[in-house]
């Protein structure tokens, strides 16, 4: 699939605007909260894991 074919889940903005259920951002603030992004492979030079950096 190409990046354009992958549906990106949009998560609730409260995950960004609140901490432990308490709003920490102004009430007028809005947030865009995608679950992940799609990065073109030419921008990826490695993967960071708990075992270190794996170069691509």
C-alpha positions as CSV (number, residue, x, y, z in Angstrom):
1,X,0.0,0.0,0.0
2,X,1.0,3.6,-0.5
3,X,0.7,6.1,2.3
4,X,-2.4,7.5,0.7
5,X,-4.1,4.2,0.9
6,X,-3.6,3.7,4.6
7,X,-6.4,5.0,6.8
8,X,-5.0,6.8,9.9
9,X,-7.1,6.5,13.0
10,X,-7.9,9.9,14.6
11,X,-7.9,9.5,18.4
12,X,-9.8,11.6,20.9
13,X,-8.3,15.1,21.4
14,X,-8.6,14.7,25.2
15,X,-5.6,12.4,25.1
16,X,-3.6,15.6,24.2
17,X,-5.6,18.2,26.1
18,X,-6.0,16.4,29.4
19,X,-3.9,14.7,32.0
20,X,-5.5,12.1,34.3
21,X,-8.9,13.3,33.2
22,X,-8.2,16.9,34.1
23,X,-8.1,19.5,31.2
24,X,-4.7,21.3,31.1
25,X,-5.3,23.2,27.9
26,X,-7.5,26.3,27.5
27,X,-11.2,25.4,26.8
28,X,-10.8,27.1,23.4
29,X,-7.9,24.8,22.4
30,X,-8.4,22.1,19.8
31,X,-6.1,19.2,19.0
32,X,-5.4,16.9,16.1
33,X,-4.4,13.5,17.4
34,X,-3.6,10.9,14.8
35,X,-2.7,7.5,16.2
36,X,0.3,7.3,13.9
37,X,1.7,8.9,10.8
38,X,3.0,7.5,7.5
39,X,6.6,8.5,6.8
40,X,8.0,8.0,3.3
41,X,10.8,5.4,3.4
42,X,13.4,7.8,2.0
43,X,13.2,9.8,5.2
44,X,13.8,6.7,7.4
45,X,17.5,6.2,8.3
46,X,17.0,3.8,11.2
47,X,14.7,2.3,13.8
48,X,15.1,3.1,17.5
49,X,14.3,0.1,19.8
50,X,15.0,-0.9,23.4
51,X,18.1,-2.7,22.0
52,X,19.5,0.3,20.3
53,X,19.4,1.9,16.8
54,X,19.0,-0.3,13.8
55,X,20.2,1.4,10.7
56,X,18.0,0.9,7.6
